[in-house]
Amino acid sequence: MTVDSIDPRIPEGIRLFNAGEFFACHDVFEDFWSELLGPEKQFFQGMIHAAVCLFHFEGGNLSGARKMYSSFCVYVSDFSPEFCGIDVARLQQDMEFCLEELLAVSSGYPHGLQLKPERIPVIHNTDR
């Protein structure tokens, strides 16, 4: 399976994610995910959770962001370093960097914690 050869919703979801349109990305990936039967279903569930994580963080739902980040990590871990032409290892690192302050707090949430635009990850394609 590759990003550009299976379904146009994959590159569209990536485009939306990279444009910061996390809810729209979630919708596109979820539509695609609902039709999957193989191991890629787990991977795209992780991609949905990455988008929802950032959507929640952007909206100030820090608990939701943390939960979605945790499930993103679980769902994509078996697909690193790359899957479907997506640089999964880099996305994992960039998500962790983006959420670094949120993840550093063991209980509760610091007042005023916000998604920092300069830390928002993008999905990179692997070189083929």
The first five atom37 places (N, CA, C, CB, O) and aatype in JSON, in Angstrom:
{
  "aatype": [12, 16, 19, 3, 15, 9, 3, 14, 1, 9, 14, 6, 7, 9, 1, 10, 13, 2, 0, 7, 6, 13, 13, 0, 4, 8, 3, 19, 13, 6, 3, 13, 17, 15, 6, 10, 10, 7, 14, 6, 11, 5, 13, 13, 5, 7, 12, 9, 8, 0, 0, 19, 4, 10, 13, 8, 13, 6, 7, 7, 2, 10, 15, 7, 0, 1, 11, 12, 18, 15, 15, 13, 4, 19, 18, 19, 15, 3, 13, 15, 14, 6, 13, 4, 7, 9, 3, 19, 0, 1, 10, 5, 5, 3, 12, 6, 13, 4, 10, 6, 6, 10, 10, 0, 19, 15, 15, 7, 18, 14, 8, 7, 10, 5, 10, 11, 14, 6, 1, 9, 14, 19, 9, 8, 2, 16, 3, 1],
  "atom_mask": [
    [1, 1, 1, 1, 1],
    [1, 1, 1, 1, 1],
    [1, 1, 1, 1, 1],
    [1, 1, 1, 1, 1],
    [1, 1, 1, 1, 1],
    [1, 1, 1, 1, 1],
    [1, 1, 1, 1, 1],
    [1, 1, 1, 1, 1],
    [1, 1, 1, 1, 1],
    [1, 1, 1, 1, 1],
    [1, 1, 1, 1, 1],
    [1, 1, 1, 1, 1],
    [1, 1, 1, 0, 1],
    [1, 1, 1, 1, 1],
    [1, 1, 1, 1, 1],
    [1, 1, 1, 1, 1],
    [1, 1, 1, 1, 1],
    [1, 1, 1, 1, 1],
    [1, 1, 1, 1, 1],
    [1, 1, 1, 0, 1],
    [1, 1, 1, 1, 1],
    [1, 1, 1, 1, 1],
    [1, 1, 1, 1, 1],
    [1, 1, 1, 1, 1],
    [1, 1, 1, 1, 1],
    [1, 1, 1, 1, 1],
    [1, 1, 1, 1, 1],
    [1, 1, 1, 1, 1],
    [1, 1, 1, 1, 1],
    [1, 1, 1, 1, 1],
    [1, 1, 1, 1, 1],
    [1, 1, 1, 1, 1],
    [1, 1, 1, 1, 1],
    [1, 1, 1, 1, 1],
    [1, 1, 1, 1, 1],
    [1, 1, 1, 1, 1],
    [1, 1, 1, 1, 1],
    [1, 1, 1, 0, 1],
    [1, 1, 1, 1, 1],
    [1, 1, 1, 1, 1],
    [1, 1, 1, 1, 1],
    [1, 1, 1, 1, 1],
    [1, 1, 1, 1, 1],
    [1, 1, 1, 1, 1],
    [1, 1, 1, 1, 1],
    [1, 1, 1, 0, 1],
    [1, 1, 1, 1, 1],
    [1, 1, 1, 1, 1],
    [1, 1, 1, 1, 1],
    [1, 1, 1, 1, 1],
    [1, 1, 1, 1, 1],
    [1, 1, 1, 1, 1],
    [1, 1, 1, 1, 1],
    [1, 1, 1, 1, 1],
    [1, 1, 1, 1, 1],
    [1, 1, 1, 1, 1],
    [1, 1, 1, 1, 1],
    [1, 1, 1, 1, 1],
    [1, 1, 1, 0, 1],
    [1, 1, 1, 0, 1],
    [1, 1, 1, 1, 1],
    [1, 1, 1, 1, 1],
    [1, 1, 1, 1, 1],
    [1, 1, 1, 0, 1],
    [1, 1, 1, 1, 1],
    [1, 1, 1, 1, 1],
    [1, 1, 1, 1, 1],
    [1, 1, 1, 1, 1],
    [1, 1, 1, 1, 1],
    [1, 1, 1, 1, 1],
    [1, 1, 1, 1, 1],
    [1, 1, 1, 1, 1],
    [1, 1, 1, 1, 1],
    [1, 1, 1, 1, 1],
    [1, 1, 1, 1, 1],
    [1, 1, 1, 1, 1],
    [1, 1, 1, 1, 1],
    [1, 1, 1, 1, 1],
    [1, 1, 1, 1, 1],
    [1, 1, 1, 1, 1],
    [1, 1, 1, 1, 1],
    [1, 1, 1, 1, 1],
    [1, 1, 1, 1, 1],
    [1, 1, 1, 1, 1],
    [1, 1, 1, 0, 1],
    [1, 1, 1, 1, 1],
    [1, 1, 1, 1, 1],
    [1, 1, 1, 1, 1],
    [1, 1, 1, 1, 1],
    [1, 1, 1, 1, 1],
    [1, 1, 1, 1, 1],
    [1, 1, 1, 1, 1],
    [1, 1, 1, 1, 1],
    [1, 1, 1, 1, 1],
    [1, 1, 1, 1, 1],
    [1, 1, 1, 1, 1],
    [1, 1, 1, 1, 1],
    [1, 1, 1, 1, 1],
    [1, 1, 1, 1, 1],
    [1, 1, 1, 1, 1],
    [1, 1, 1, 1, 1],
    [1, 1, 1, 1, 1],
    [1, 1, 1, 1, 1],
    [1, 1, 1, 1, 1],
    [1, 1, 1, 1, 1],
    [1, 1, 1, 1, 1],
    [1, 1, 1, 1, 1],
    [1, 1, 1, 0, 1],
    [1, 1, 1, 1, 1],
    [1, 1, 1, 1, 1],
    [1, 1, 1, 1, 1],
    [1, 1, 1, 0, 1],
    [1, 1, 1, 1, 1],
    [1, 1, 1, 1, 1],
    [1, 1, 1, 1, 1],
    [1, 1, 1, 1, 1],
    [1, 1, 1, 1, 1],
    [1, 1, 1, 1, 1],
    [1, 1, 1, 1, 1],
    [1, 1, 1, 1, 1],
    [1, 1, 1, 1, 1],
    [1, 1, 1, 1, 1],
    [1, 1, 1, 1, 1],
    [1, 1, 1, 1, 1],
    [1, 1, 1, 1, 1],
    [1, 1, 1, 1, 1],
    [1, 1, 1, 1, 1],
    [1, 1, 1, 1, 1]
  ],
  "atom_positions": [
    [[0.85, -1.18, 0.0], [0.0, 0.0, 0.0], [0.9, 1.24, 0.0], [-0.97, 0.0, 1.23], [1.83, 1.34, 0.8]],
    [[0.62, 2.18, -0.89], [1.36, 3.44, -0.93], [0.4, 4.61, -0.88], [2.25, 3.52, -2.18], [-0.78, 4.47, -1.22]],
    [[0.9, 5.74, -0.47], [0.06, 6.93, -0.32], [-0.63, 7.32, -1.61], [0.9, 8.09, 0.18], [-1.8, 7.69, -1.6]],
    [[0.07, 7.25, -2.71], [-0.5, 7.78, -3.94], [-1.13, 6.73, -4.85], [0.54, 8.5, -4.68], [-1.58, 7.08, -5.94]],
    [[-1.17, 5.48, -4.45], [-1.67, 4.48, -5.38], [-2.96, 3.79, -4.95], [-0.64, 3.47, -5.59], [-3.53, 3.04, -5.75]],
    [[-3.44, 4.0, -3.78], [-4.59, 3.23, -3.33], [-5.89, 4.03, -3.37], [-4.35, 2.73, -1.93], [-6.84, 3.62, -4.03]],
    [[-5.94, 5.13, -2.68], [-7.19, 5.85, -2.53], [-6.9, 7.35, -2.4], [-7.97, 5.33, -1.3], [-6.0, 7.73, -1.66]],
    [[-7.64, 8.18, -3.09], [-7.38, 9.62, -3.04], [-7.65, 10.24, -1.67], [-8.23, 10.32, -4.07], [-7.22, 11.37, -1.41]],
    [[-8.34, 9.52, -0.79], [-8.57, 10.06, 0.55], [-7.31, 10.1, 1.39], [-9.63, 9.25, 1.27], [-7.2, 10.89, 2.33]],
    [[-6.34, 9.24, 1.07], [-5.08, 9.25, 1.84], [-4.34, 10.57, 1.62], [-4.18, 8.06, 1.44], [-4.06, 11.26, 2.6]],
    [[-3.99, 10.94, 0.37], [-3.31, 12.22, 0.2], [-4.18, 13.42, 0.61], [-2.88, 12.38, -1.24], [-3.65, 14.44, 1.04]],
    [[-5.49, 13.29, 0.49], [-6.36, 14.39, 0.92], [-6.32, 14.54, 2.44], [-7.82, 14.15, 0.45], [-6.27, 15.66, 2.95]],
    [[-6.34, 13.43, 3.16], [-6.22, 13.5, 4.62], [-4.89, 14.09, 5.04], [0.0, 0.0, 0.0], [-4.83, 14.89, 5.98]],
    [[-3.83, 13.71, 4.35], [-2.5, 14.26, 4.64], [-2.48, 15.76, 4.37], [-1.41, 13.55, 3.79], [-1.95, 16.54, 5.16]],
    [[-3.05, 16.16, 3.24], [-3.1, 17.59, 2.9], [-3.83, 18.39, 3.98], [-3.78, 17.79, 1.53], [-3.37, 19.45, 4.39]],
    [[-4.96, 17.87, 4.42], [-5.75, 18.56, 5.45], [-4.99, 18.62, 6.78], [-7.09, 17.85, 5.65], [-4.97, 19.66, 7.44]],
    [[-4.36, 17.52, 7.15], [-3.56, 17.5, 8.38], [-2.47, 18.57, 8.3], [-2.93, 16.09, 8.61], [-2.3, 19.37, 9.22]],
    [[-1.75, 18.58, 7.18], [-0.64, 19.51, 7.03], [-1.09, 20.97, 6.93], [0.16, 19.15, 5.8], [-0.3, 21.88, 7.17]],
    [[-2.35, 21.17, 6.58], [-2.92, 22.53, 6.53], [-3.5, 22.94, 7.88], [-4.0, 22.61, 5.46], [-4.0, 24.06, 8.03]],
    [[-3.43, 22.05, 8.87], [-3.98, 22.35, 10.19], [-5.48, 22.21, 10.27], [0.0, 0.0, 0.0], [-6.11, 22.7, 11.2]],
    [[-6.06, 21.53, 9.29], [-7.5, 21.29, 9.27], [-7.76, 19.91, 9.89], [-8.08, 21.36, 7.81], [-8.12, 18.96, 9.21]],
    [[-7.57, 19.85, 11.21], [-7.55, 18.56, 11.89], [-8.9, 17.86, 11.93], [-7.05, 18.74, 13.29], [-8.96, 16.63, 11.8]],
    [[-9.97, 18.61, 12.11], [-11.29, 17.96, 12.14], [-11.65, 17.43, 10.76], [-12.36, 18.95, 12.62], [-12.18, 16.33, 10.64]],
    [[-11.37, 18.2, 9.71], [-11.64, 17.76, 8.35], [-10.77, 16.55, 8.01], [-11.39, 18.9, 7.34], [-11.24, 15.61, 7.35]],
    [[-9.52, 16.56, 8.44], [-8.62, 15.42, 8.24], [-9.22, 14.18, 8.9], [-7.21, 15.71, 8.81], [-9.25, 13.1, 8.3]],
    [[-9.68, 14.34, 10.12], [-10.32, 13.24, 10.85], [-11.47, 12.66, 10.04], [-10.82, 13.73, 12.22], [-11.6, 11.44, 9.92]],
    [[-12.31, 13.53, 9.48], [-13.46, 13.06, 8.7], [-13.03, 12.25, 7.48], [-14.3, 14.25, 8.25], [-13.6, 11.2, 7.2]],
    [[-12.02, 12.74, 6.77], [-11.55, 12.05, 5.56], [-10.94, 10.7, 5.92], [-10.53, 12.91, 4.8], [-11.26, 9.68, 5.31]],
    [[-10.05, 10.7, 6.91], [-9.43, 9.44, 7.3], [-10.45, 8.47, 7.88], [-8.31, 9.68, 8.31], [-10.34, 7.26, 7.66]],
    [[-11.42, 8.96, 8.61], [-12.42, 8.07, 9.19], [-13.28, 7.42, 8.11], [-13.31, 8.83, 10.18], [-13.64, 6.25, 8.2]],
    [[-13.61, 8.2, 7.09], [-14.38, 7.65, 5.97], [-13.6, 6.51, 5.32], [-14.71, 8.76, 4.94], [-14.17, 5.46, 5.01]],
    [[-12.31, 6.71, 5.11], [-11.45, 5.69, 4.52], [-11.3, 4.5, 5.47], [-10.06, 6.28, 4.18], [-11.45, 3.35, 5.06]],
    [[-11.02, 4.79, 6.73], [-10.81, 3.76, 7.77], [-12.02, 2.82, 7.87], [-10.55, 4.42, 9.14], [-11.85, 1.61, 8.06]],
    [[-13.21, 3.37, 7.73], [-14.43, 2.56, 7.91], [-14.55, 1.45, 6.87], [-15.66, 3.45, 7.86], [-15.3, 0.49, 7.07]],
    [[-13.82, 1.56, 5.77], [-13.88, 0.57, 4.7], [-12.74, -0.46, 4.77], [-13.85, 1.26, 3.36], [-12.74, -1.42, 4.0]],
    [[-11.8, -0.26, 5.66], [-10.62, -1.11, 5.71], [-10.88, -2.39, 6.52], [-9.44, -0.35, 6.31], [-11.7, -2.41, 7.44]],
    [[-10.16, -3.44, 6.15], [-10.29, -4.72, 6.85], [-8.95, -5.26, 7.33], [-10.95, -5.73, 5.95], [-8.92, -6.05, 8.28]],
    [[-7.86, -4.86, 6.72], [-6.55, -5.41, 7.03], [-5.83, -4.63, 8.12], [0.0, 0.0, 0.0], [-6.43, -3.83, 8.83]],
    [[-4.52, -4.88, 8.23], [-3.73, -4.22, 9.27], [-3.68, -2.7, 9.12], [-2.34, -4.77, 9.26], [-3.44, -1.99, 10.09]],
    [[-3.89, -2.22, 7.9], [-3.87, -0.78, 7.71], [-5.01, -0.09, 8.45], [-3.95, -0.45, 6.23], [-4.96, 1.12, 8.68]],
    [[-6.04, -0.84, 8.84], [-7.15, -0.25, 9.61], [-6.62, 0.31, 10.94], [-8.27, -1.3, 9.88], [-7.0, 1.41, 11.34]],
    [[-5.76, -0.44, 11.6], [-5.18, 0.02, 12.87], [-4.33, 1.28, 12.63], [-4.31, -1.1, 13.51], [-4.39, 2.23, 13.41]],
    [[-3.55, 1.28, 11.57], [-2.7, 2.43, 11.27], [-3.54, 3.69, 11.06], [-1.84, 2.16, 10.03], [-3.25, 4.74, 11.63]],
    [[-4.58, 3.58, 10.25], [-5.39, 4.77, 9.98], [-6.22, 5.19, 11.18], [-6.3, 4.52, 8.79], [-6.6, 6.35, 11.3]],
    [[-6.52, 4.27, 12.07], [-7.16, 4.69, 13.33], [-6.18, 5.56, 14.11], [-7.59, 3.44, 14.19], [-6.58, 6.55, 14.72]],
    [[-4.9, 5.2, 14.09], [-3.88, 6.03, 14.72], [-3.77, 7.4, 14.08], [0.0, 0.0, 0.0], [-3.59, 8.4, 14.78]],
    [[-3.88, 7.46, 12.77], [-3.82, 8.75, 12.08], [-5.02, 9.62, 12.44], [-3.75, 8.54, 10.55], [-4.9, 10.83, 12.6]],
    [[-6.18, 8.98, 12.57], [-7.37, 9.7, 13.02], [-7.13, 10.27, 14.42], [-8.62, 8.77, 13.02], [-7.48, 11.42, 14.69]],
    [[-6.55, 9.47, 15.29], [-6.32, 9.9, 16.67], [-5.27, 11.02, 16.73], [-5.86, 8.72, 17.53], [-5.36, 11.89, 17.6]],
    [[-4.3, 11.02, 15.83], [-3.34, 12.12, 15.77], [-4.06, 13.42, 15.44], [-2.23, 11.83, 14.73], [-3.81, 14.45, 16.07]],
    [[-4.94, 13.37, 14.45], [-5.68, 14.58, 14.06], [-6.59, 15.05, 15.18], [-6.5, 14.31, 12.79], [-6.67, 16.25, 15.45]],
    [[-7.28, 14.12, 15.81], [-8.2, 14.48, 16.9], [-7.41, 15.02, 18.1], [-9.05, 13.26, 17.33], [-7.86, 15.94, 18.78]],
    [[-6.25, 14.45, 18.36], [-5.38, 14.94, 19.43], [-5.08, 16.42, 19.22], [-4.07, 14.12, 19.48], [-5.23, 17.23, 20.14]],
    [[-4.65, 16.76, 18.03], [-4.29, 18.15, 17.76], [-5.52, 19.06, 17.74], [-3.56, 18.26, 16.43], [-5.44, 20.22, 18.15]],
    [[-6.65, 18.54, 17.28], [-7.9, 19.29, 17.33], [-8.27, 19.61, 18.78], [-9.03, 18.49, 16.65], [-8.64, 20.75, 19.09]],
    [[-8.17, 18.62, 19.65], [-8.47, 18.83, 21.07], [-7.49, 19.82, 21.71], [-8.44, 17.5, 21.83], [-7.9, 20.71, 22.45]],
    [[-6.22, 19.66, 21.42], [-5.21, 20.55, 21.99], [-5.47, 21.98, 21.55], [-3.77, 20.11, 21.57], [-5.41, 22.91, 22.36]],
    [[-5.76, 22.16, 20.27], [-6.04, 23.48, 19.72], [-7.26, 24.11, 20.41], [-6.28, 23.39, 18.21], [-7.3, 25.32, 20.63]],
    [[-8.25, 23.27, 20.74], [-9.47, 23.76, 21.37], [-9.4, 23.84, 22.88], [0.0, 0.0, 0.0], [-10.38, 24.23, 23.52]],
    [[-8.27, 23.47, 23.47], [-8.11, 23.57, 24.92], [-8.57, 22.35, 25.69], [0.0, 0.0, 0.0], [-8.59, 22.37, 26.92]],
    [[-8.95, 21.28, 25.01], [-9.35, 20.05, 25.68], [-8.08, 19.22, 25.91], [-10.41, 19.24, 24.82], [-7.76, 18.3, 25.15]],
    [[-7.37, 19.55, 26.97], [-6.07, 18.93, 27.22], [-6.18, 17.46, 27.6], [-5.34, 19.68, 28.31], [-5.32, 16.66, 27.24]],
    [[-7.22, 17.12, 28.33], [-7.43, 15.72, 28.68], [-7.68, 14.89, 27.42], [-8.61, 15.57, 29.66], [-7.11, 13.81, 27.26]],
    [[-8.52, 15.39, 26.55], [-8.79, 14.7, 25.29], [-7.55, 14.59, 24.43], [0.0, 0.0, 0.0], [-7.32, 13.56, 23.8]],
    [[-6.76, 15.64, 24.4], [-5.52, 15.63, 23.61], [-4.57, 14.56, 24.14], [-4.83, 17.01, 23.65], [-3.98, 13.81, 23.36]],
    [[-4.43, 14.49, 25.44], [-3.53, 13.49, 26.03], [-4.01, 12.08, 25.74], [-3.41, 13.71, 27.55], [-3.21, 11.21, 25.4]],
    [[-5.3, 11.83, 25.86], [-5.85, 10.5, 25.6], [-5.67, 10.1, 24.13], [-7.35, 10.46, 25.97], [-5.28, 8.97, 23.83]],
    [[-5.94, 11.03, 23.23], [-5.79, 10.73, 21.81], [-4.33, 10.52, 21.44], [-6.39, 11.85, 20.97], [-4.02, 9.69, 20.58]],
    [[-3.43, 11.26, 22.07], [-2.0, 11.06, 21.81], [-1.59, 9.65, 22.24], [-1.15, 12.12, 22.54], [-0.88, 8.96, 21.51]],
    [[-2.04, 9.23, 23.41], [-1.69, 7.89, 23.9], [-2.18, 6.81, 22.95], [-2.28, 7.66, 25.3], [-1.44, 5.88, 22.64]],
    [[-3.39, 6.93, 22.48], [-3.91, 5.9, 21.58], [-3.25, 6.0, 20.2], [-5.44, 6.03, 21.44], [-3.03, 4.97, 19.56]],
    [[-2.91, 7.2, 19.74], [-2.14, 7.35, 18.5], [-0.86, 6.54, 18.59], [-1.82, 8.85, 18.22], [-0.52, 5.8, 17.67]],
    [[-0.14, 6.69, 19.7], [1.12, 5.97, 19.9], [0.93, 4.47, 19.8], [1.74, 6.33, 21.24], [1.73, 3.77, 19.16]],
    [[-0.11, 3.96, 20.43], [-0.37, 2.52, 20.43], [-0.71, 2.04, 19.01], [-1.52, 2.18, 21.39], [-0.17, 1.04, 18.55]],
    [[-1.58, 2.76, 18.34], [-2.05, 2.31, 17.02], [-0.96, 2.32, 15.95], [-3.19, 3.17, 16.57], [-0.95, 1.44, 15.09]],
    [[-0.06, 3.29, 15.99], [0.94, 3.38, 14.9], [2.26, 2.72, 15.23], [1.19, 4.82, 14.57], [3.11, 2.59, 14.35]],
    [[2.46, 2.3, 16.46], [3.78, 1.8, 16.87], [4.26, 0.62, 16.01], [3.73, 1.37, 18.33], [5.46, 0.51, 15.74]],
    [[3.38, -0.25, 15.6], [3.78, -1.41, 14.8], [4.12, -1.04, 13.35], [2.68, -2.45, 14.81], [4.59, -1.89, 12.59]],
    [[3.88, 0.2, 12.96], [4.05, 0.6, 11.57], [5.25, 1.51, 11.35], [2.81, 1.3, 11.09], [5.51, 1.95, 10.23]],
    [[5.99, 1.77, 12.41], [7.19, 2.61, 12.31], [8.34, 1.76, 11.79], [7.55, 3.25, 13.69], [8.42, 0.6, 12.18]],
    [[9.2, 2.25, 10.96], [9.47, 3.66, 10.68], [8.65, 4.26, 9.54], [10.9, 3.84, 10.38], [8.52, 5.48, 9.45]],
    [[8.1, 3.41, 8.67], [7.26, 3.98, 7.61], [6.17, 3.01, 7.22], [8.11, 4.35, 6.39], [6.32, 1.79, 7.32]],
    [[5.07, 3.58, 6.78], [3.97, 2.76, 6.3], [3.19, 3.58, 5.29], [3.05, 2.29, 7.46], [2.93, 4.76, 5.49]],
    [[2.83, 2.94, 4.22], [1.98, 3.58, 3.22], [2.61, 4.86, 2.68], [0.6, 3.89, 3.83], [1.91, 5.8, 2.31]],
    [[3.96, 4.88, 2.64], [4.66, 6.06, 2.16], [4.74, 7.2, 3.15], [0.0, 0.0, 0.0], [5.22, 8.28, 2.81]],
    [[4.27, 6.97, 4.36], [4.27, 8.01, 5.41], [5.44, 7.75, 6.35], [2.91, 8.02, 6.2], [5.67, 6.62, 6.78]],
    [[6.17, 8.79, 6.66], [7.29, 8.71, 7.61], [6.7, 8.68, 9.02], [8.29, 9.92, 7.43], [6.57, 9.71, 9.68]],
    [[6.36, 7.49, 9.46], [5.7, 7.29, 10.76], [6.63, 7.66, 11.91], [5.23, 5.83, 10.9], [6.2, 8.3, 12.87]],
    [[7.89, 7.27, 11.82], [8.84, 7.57, 12.9], [8.96, 9.08, 13.1], [10.23, 6.97, 12.6], [8.98, 9.55, 14.24]],
    [[9.02, 9.82, 12.04], [9.12, 11.28, 12.16], [7.84, 11.87, 12.74], [9.43, 11.93, 10.79], [7.89, 12.77, 13.57]],
    [[6.69, 11.36, 12.31], [5.43, 11.85, 12.86], [5.36, 11.57, 14.35], [4.23, 11.21, 12.13], [4.9, 12.42, 15.12]],
    [[5.8, 10.39, 14.77], [5.82, 10.08, 16.21], [6.69, 11.08, 16.97], [6.33, 8.64, 16.44], [6.28, 11.59, 18.01]],
    [[7.87, 11.35, 16.46], [8.78, 12.31, 17.11], [8.18, 13.71, 17.12], [10.15, 12.34, 16.39], [8.24, 14.4, 18.14]],
    [[7.6, 14.12, 16.01], [7.03, 15.47, 15.92], [5.8, 15.63, 16.8], [6.68, 15.79, 14.48], [5.58, 16.71, 17.37]],
    [[5.0, 14.58, 16.92], [3.84, 14.65, 17.83], [4.32, 14.78, 19.27], [2.94, 13.39, 17.67], [3.78, 15.58, 20.04]],
    [[5.32, 14.0, 19.63], [5.85, 14.07, 21.0], [6.42, 15.46, 21.29], [6.94, 12.99, 21.21], [6.19, 16.01, 22.37]],
    [[7.14, 16.04, 20.33], [7.69, 17.38, 20.49], [6.57, 18.41, 20.63], [8.59, 17.74, 19.29], [6.66, 19.31, 21.46]],
    [[5.54, 18.28, 19.84], [4.4, 19.2, 19.88], [3.73, 19.18, 21.26], [3.39, 18.84, 18.79], [3.32, 20.22, 21.77]],
    [[3.61, 18.0, 21.83], [2.89, 17.81, 23.09], [3.81, 17.77, 24.31], [2.09, 16.54, 23.04], [3.37, 17.43, 25.41]],
    [[5.06, 18.1, 24.12], [6.07, 17.96, 25.17], [5.65, 18.57, 26.51], [7.36, 18.6, 24.72], [5.77, 17.92, 27.54]],
    [[5.16, 19.79, 26.5], [4.76, 20.44, 27.77], [3.57, 19.73, 28.4], [4.41, 21.91, 27.52], [3.53, 19.57, 29.62]],
    [[2.61, 19.32, 27.6], [1.44, 18.62, 28.11], [1.83, 17.27, 28.7], [0.41, 18.43, 27.01], [1.33, 16.88, 29.75]],
    [[2.72, 16.56, 28.03], [3.13, 15.24, 28.49], [4.03, 15.29, 29.72], [3.84, 14.52, 27.38], [4.14, 14.31, 30.45]],
    [[4.68, 16.43, 29.94], [5.58, 16.58, 31.09], [4.83, 16.71, 32.41], [6.47, 17.78, 30.89], [5.41, 16.5, 33.47]],
    [[3.55, 17.05, 32.34], [2.75, 17.24, 33.54], [2.1, 15.91, 33.9], [1.67, 18.35, 33.33], [1.34, 15.35, 33.11]],
    [[2.41, 15.39, 35.09], [1.91, 14.07, 35.47], [0.47, 14.09, 35.96], [2.79, 13.49, 36.52], [-0.25, 13.1, 35.81]],
    [[0.04, 15.19, 36.55], [-1.36, 15.29, 36.99], [-1.82, 16.72, 36.82], [-1.52, 14.82, 38.47], [-1.07, 17.67, 37.05]],
    [[-3.06, 16.87, 36.42], [-3.59, 18.2, 36.15], [-2.98, 18.77, 34.88], [0.0, 0.0, 0.0], [-2.26, 18.08, 34.15]],
    [[-3.28, 20.02, 34.62], [-2.79, 20.67, 33.41], [-2.39, 22.1, 33.75], [-3.86, 20.64, 32.28], [-3.11, 22.79, 34.47]],
    [[-1.26, 22.54, 33.24], [-0.84, 23.91, 33.52], [-1.82, 24.92, 32.91], [0.57, 24.16, 32.99], [-2.33, 24.72, 31.81]],
    [[-2.07, 25.96, 33.63], [-2.96, 27.01, 33.15], [-2.37, 27.68, 31.91], [-3.23, 28.06, 34.25], [-1.18, 28.01, 31.88]],
    [[-3.19, 27.87, 30.92], [-2.77, 28.59, 29.73], [-1.96, 27.8, 28.72], [0.0, 0.0, 0.0], [-1.44, 28.38, 27.77]],
    [[-1.86, 26.51, 28.89], [-1.13, 25.69, 27.93], [-1.88, 25.67, 26.61], [-0.91, 24.25, 28.47], [-3.08, 25.38, 26.57]],
    [[-1.18, 26.0, 25.53], [-1.8, 26.07, 24.21], [-0.94, 25.38, 23.17], [-2.05, 27.52, 23.82], [0.27, 25.21, 23.34]],
    [[-1.58, 25.0, 22.1], [-0.88, 24.44, 20.95], [-0.02, 25.54, 20.34], [-1.88, 23.84, 19.91], [-0.53, 26.6, 19.97]],
    [[1.26, 25.27, 20.23], [2.19, 26.25, 19.68], [2.32, 26.03, 18.17], [3.57, 26.16, 20.37], [2.73, 24.95, 17.74]],
    [[1.98, 27.03, 17.37], [2.01, 26.86, 15.91], [3.35, 26.36, 15.37], [1.68, 28.17, 15.24], [3.38, 25.58, 14.42]],
    [[4.43, 26.78, 15.96], [5.74, 26.37, 15.46], [6.07, 24.91, 15.79], [6.82, 27.27, 16.03], [7.05, 24.37, 15.28]],
    [[5.26, 24.29, 16.63], [5.48, 22.88, 17.01], [4.48, 21.93, 16.36], [5.42, 22.73, 18.51], [4.59, 20.72, 16.55]],
    [[3.54, 22.44, 15.62], [2.52, 21.59, 15.02], [3.18, 20.68, 13.97], [1.39, 22.44, 14.37], [3.84, 21.17, 13.05]],
    [[3.0, 19.38, 14.11], [3.64, 18.46, 13.16], [2.95, 18.46, 11.81], [3.65, 17.04, 13.74], [1.79, 18.85, 11.67]],
    [[3.69, 18.01, 10.83], [3.13, 17.73, 9.5], [3.49, 16.29, 9.16], [3.68, 18.74, 8.42], [4.43, 15.71, 9.72]],
    [[2.75, 15.74, 8.25], [3.01, 14.37, 7.79], [3.95, 14.45, 6.6], [1.67, 13.61, 7.42], [3.69, 15.16, 5.62]],
    [[5.05, 13.72, 6.71], [6.04, 13.69, 5.63], [5.96, 12.35, 4.9], [7.48, 13.92, 6.18], [5.74, 11.31, 5.52]],
    [[6.13, 12.41, 3.59], [6.24, 11.19, 2.8], [7.66, 10.66, 2.89], [5.84, 11.43, 1.33], [8.61, 11.43, 3.05]],
    [[7.79, 9.37, 2.79], [9.13, 8.78, 2.75], [9.65, 8.87, 1.33], [9.11, 7.3, 3.25], [8.88, 8.9, 0.37]],
    [[10.96, 8.93, 1.21], [11.57, 8.95, -0.11], [11.47, 7.57, -0.71], [13.05, 9.41, -0.05], [11.77, 6.57, -0.05]],
    [[11.06, 7.5, -1.93], [10.95, 6.2, -2.6], [11.88, 6.17, -3.75], [9.52, 5.91, -3.07], [11.96, 5.17, -4.46]]
  ]
}
